[in-house]
């Protein structure tokens, strides 16, 4: 399908074309190189170079003959994609977590996009100390009255807009917090999984230094797989899910003696 911007499509600079390619892939979930070549009036080889560049930035995943932003066992979608996905459910889950926040607590948040929604709600829920490795959360809370911010440094990952690695883990292990709130990429057989070991090490450290642990996940996480195990769901004091989580999944969690709360979007 040719867009209404097709008159100057061949004159686009590579950076402009790549941004439009990313927008198209986000909109559709996945797309074929031939479709993109026709849409932008360039060769398939040019599209392949663009897709490869975006893949190297971690913004999408290069597939056989195309590109995708859908997560896999080794690929986590970028922040741009994750923030738009299941937004209503994430806001409901974030509201549910807010009731467990007490004034003056030290709260550690991970690089989950649900955390962005939670941070927006925390702005008016201070006083609190918020610790995070995730730049979007830090930006959301900058200047918020009553919020003391601690940023966790380390190796910057552009696709995730966050800091990870050994320096981040060391910084976490020097702290003790009242509440850790985090998400996960995938849940299989009652266990949380992530695509990279760096993420697992970071989140394991978050869990280890917290007096209370809350996991928040929307229903899509139960449909995915990832490579590296983080922890069983029973390691969390509470798991908050959205109301679209299938009854069969909820029954399995109850059978595993997982403490669950279902967040209502209404």
N, C-alpha and C positions, 0 to 999 in steps of 0.2 A: 504494500500500500504506500503511495506517495503522499507525503504531507503537503500542507499548503505553503511550506517554505521551500518547495522544490526548485523554484526559479534560480536560487543562488546556492543550491546544495553542493555543486561541484567546486564552488569557490571557497568553501569553508576551510579554515585552518585546521590542522590535525587536532589541536586541543578542543576547538569548537565541535568538530565532528565527534570526537570521543565523548564529550559531555552529552551530546544528543543521543549517541549510541547507548550510553549508560542509562539515560532517562527512558529510552525505549525498552531496554532489557528489564529495568525495574518495573515498568508498566506491565509487560507481558510475562515476566518470570523467566522466560528463555526465548531465544530467537536464533534463526539460522543465518549464517554469513551471507548466503545468496540473497536473502530478503533484505538484509542491511545494505548490501551492495546496490541493489535496485533502488532502495529508498533514497540513498545518498548520492547516487549517480557516479560511483567509483567502482574500481575493480574489487573482486573478491580478495585479492592479495592485499590491497590497501586496508580492507576491513580486517583481515587477519592480523595485520600489524597493529591496528588500533585495538583490537580485542586483546592481543598479547600485551600491549602496554597497560591496559586497564587491569588485566589479570595480575601483572607484576606489582601493581599498586594495591592489590587485594580488594578491588572494588567490585569485581565480578569473577566468575569462574569460566575459563576457556574450556569448551567441550568439543567433542568431535563434530566439526562442521558448524559450530556456532558458539553461543555464550549463554550463561545462566547466572542468576543471582540466588538460586535455590541452594540452601545449605546441603552439604554432604558429610560423610564421615571425616573428611579431611579439610573441608572448607566451611568457614563461617561467613555468613553474609555481612556486608559492610554496615556501618552505623546508619547510613542513609536508608538502606533497605529495611533494616530491622526496626527503625523508628516508625516507619509507615505501616509495618505489618502488625495487625491485631491491635491497633491503637486504642480502641474503645475498651477492649478486654484489659489492656495494660493499665489504663487509667483506673478501672474498677479495682484491679489488684492492688495498685498503689494506694488507693483510698482505704482498702482493707488493712494494709500494713500500718497506716498512720495511727490507727487506734492503739497500737502497741508501743508507740513512742511516748516516753515520759519526759517532762521538762528537765533540761540539764544533762541528758544522756550523751554519751559518746557513741556515735553511730558510724559504722563502716559500710560503704556501698561499693559494689563492683562496677564493671563496665557494661552493665545491662542497660538496654534502652528503656526498660520498665523503670529503671532508676531515674531516668530523666523526668518522667512523669511524677515520680515520688519526690524528687528534689523540688519540683515546682510547688508541690503541696507543703513541703517542709519550710518553705520561705516564711510562711505565716504560722509556723508551729514551734518556733524557738521558745526559749533558748536551747541550743544544742551544739555539740561539736560534731562536725561531719568530716570523715576521712575518706578519700577516694583516689583512685588512680585514673579516673575517667574525666577528661577535660570538659565534655558537655555538662556534667554534673557540677563541676567547679564553676563553670560559666553561669549556670542557672542560679547558683547560690551566692555568687560574688556580690557583696554589698547588702545582702539580706540582713535585716536587723535581728540581732540575737544569735546569728549563726557564726560560729568560729570554724574556719576551714583549714584542713590540713591536706595538702596534696602529696601523693606518693609518687616519687620519681622513679627513674629506671630507663630502660630502653623504650623509646617512643615507637609505637606501631601506628602508622598513618591510617590504615583501613579501619582500625578499631578506635582511633583517636584516644588512645590510652597508653599508659606506661606498664610494662611487664618486665620480667626477668629477675635475676638474682638480687639486684639492688632493691627492687620493689618488695620482694619477699623479706629481705633483711630489715627493711624499714617497718614492715608490718609486725615482724616478730619482736620489735622493740616497743610495742604498744600493748595495751589491754583495754578492750572496749566493752560497753554494755550490750551492744546489739550489732550483729552483722546481718545485713540483708543482701542476698545475692540470687542470681538466676543460674540457669544452666542451658547448654545447647541442645541436649537430648536426654531422654529418660528411657531406659530399657530395663525391664525386669526389676523395677524398683531401685535402680541405681542411676545416678547422674553421670553424664559423660560430656567430654569436650573434645574439640578437634586437635588441640595442642597440649603438650605436657607443660609448657610455660603457664598456660591458663590454669591447669590443674594445680600446679605448685602454688600459684598466687592465691587461688580460692581456698586451698587447703590451709594455707597460713591464716587467711581471714577467719576461717572457722575455728582454728586453734586458739585464737586470742580473744574470742568472744564469750561473754557470759550467756548470751542467748543467740540462737541462730534461726533466721527465717529464710525460707526459700520461696520465691514467687515465680510461677511459670504459667504461661497460657497453654491451652490444650494442644497446640501444634507441636510442643516439645515431646509429647508422647508418641508422635508419628515419625520422629526422626531418629537417626543413629549417628554416633560419633565414636572416635577411636579410643580415647583415654578415659578411664574411670576416675571419677572424683570421690564419690561417697554414696553410700546407700541413703535413701530418703529418711530412714529412721535415725540418721545422725542429726537431723534438724528438729528443733523444738516445735516447729510449725511449717507446713507446706500450704501455701495459698495458691489456688487454681481459679480459673474463670468458669463461668456457668456453662460454657460450651464443652467442657470436659465430658467425654462420654461416660454414661453410667457404668459401663463395663470397666473402664479405667478406675473410676472411683471405688468400685467394689474391690478391685485388685489391691488398691492402696489401703483400704480398710482392712482387708485380709492380711496385709503385710504389717498391720498395726502402725501405719503412718498417721500422724496427727494432721488432719486436713481441715481447711476452711475454704468454702466456695464463695468467691466474690461475685456479687450481683452487679450487673451493669446498669440496672434501672435506678 
